[in-house]
Amino acid sequence: MNEPSKIVGREAEISVLKEALKSDQAELIAVYGRRRVGKTFLIRSVYSNQMVFDFTGVKDASLSDQLKNFSRVLVSTFKPSSKLQVAKSWIDAFWQLAELLEKDLNKGKKVIFLDEFPWLDTPRSKFLQAFDHFWNAWASRFDHIIIVICGSAASWMIQNILRNKGGLHNRLTRRIRLMPFSLYETERLLIKNGINLDRYQIIELYMAMGGIPQYLKEIKAGESSTQAIDRLCFNKDGPLFYEFQELYVALFDRADKHLEVVKALANKPSGLSRNELIEIGGVKTGGTLTTVLDELMESGFIIDYFPFGKKHRDIIFKLSDEYSLFYLKFIEKSKSTGVGTWISKSTSTSWMVWSALAFENICIKHIPQIKKALGISGIYTEHSIWRYASQSSSDLKGAQVDLLFDRNDKCINLIEIKFSIKEFVIDKKYAEELKQKRWTFLENTKTKKSVFVTMLTTFGVKENEYYVGKVQNQINMDALFEPL
């Protein structure tokens, strides 16, 4: 078993799991998140010394086969003195588990881990009702029992556990939504695996595959980020060449609906409102859309935000999953594969446009790190994006702000995000653009707050004659790698 100290990052999640060990009540913990994000590894690592039963459901297996597998694991785990009959139902199977556990209940915390939990709920199996009964009638009575349920089938976990209105309603004592690694955790994992890349190249990797641990583990020592992307994404044997075909199907029921939303948002990097998803993206309306959006957000594929100064009905949805964006932009439409494919694509104009947008997405995912760099971690802020389309009757020019912090200390940061291969230089034209943008924002919003222009770049901004007076703060990519 792996020790918790060997886990990269996940400090908050480890803390939640360890708190359950100190609890004076029975614990029912749900861990959920997209596949390849490290759920099983985390649970087995933290609870290696307390695990008394570890069972994994089998995908697409029949009720009979699931019960046979459950019986085999019971026998191999507890080694009962008398022959154990295969249960004919989940009610019977869970009572067999209860009886075996009751023989040794006085020696500290006991963790029961049911992995790939949704796969156990086969048609007409009455699995969920049986588990409800097992928890409510038996496990919840023992203060040293911890049950962890886990699964990558996001639709099932969200609708049957997190939103459940039956026996499990309000029964969960803790829940962990395991998200992809931050840049800080990504860097630590790469270093742990002997991968020595500078932060610019780590960001390039992150823009293509995000902070998914299983993807990152595929990177080899001695490869540049470009070589790694080339091998993993454009080689027909590469693990990320076909990953998109399996990703959403494994996570969601009726995944075609989720893919409709994802592809519509991929075509509009700035995001779409619910109505625009229906009108422009061709996504069907109704309760199904609400469920799909909810499941995509819970699984970390999309984010929502309110444009500055807008109301709730103006909420915008934005595709935030790096791998999905990269796949739909470059891998799906690639006419060539094999060695050198990405090397040639990464010098194209389309790459330059995409990389700017991808870097913006990464920055939005690292808001706490940006606030820390600006020295405003302790100040309440609301972050958003602001756009103004010029009206024919107005003297104001159109403008947009990549990221905006509306602060509780009567200040606003207008953050300009620039991805470049070297130190960014503000020239006369861009200096005028910054001046105009700030003025347009002030005139359009009528804000009484102090407005600071802030530059967030890869390698910093050269402090020349056009920088002074136009920019109040600047931070570079190193700030995004800070731990919290």
LINRABEL-V970651 format. One line per field, one symbol per residue. phi: phi as a letter, one per 40 degrees, with the letter a starting at -180 (. if undefined). A space follows every 50 residues. Layout:
phi->???
This chain:
phi->.ccdccccggdccccccccccccbacbbbbbaiccgchccdcccccbdcb cbabbbcbcgccddcccccccccdcccbfccbccccccacdccccccccc cccabbbgcbbbbbcfdcccccdgcfcccccdcccccbdccbcbbbbbba accddccccbbcbcbcccdgcdcabbccbdcccdcccccccdcgcbbccc ccccccccbgccdccccccbcgcccccccdccbbcccccbcbdccbdccc cbcfcccccdcdcccccbdchbcdcccccccgccchcccccccccccccg cbbbabddgcbdccdbbbcbcccccccccbcdcccbbgdgccdcccbccc cccccccccdcccccbddccccccgbdcbcbbbabbbbcccccbccccaa bcabbccccgbbbcbcbbbacadcbccccccccccccccccccccfcccc bbcbbbbcbgbcccccccgbbcaabbcdcccccb
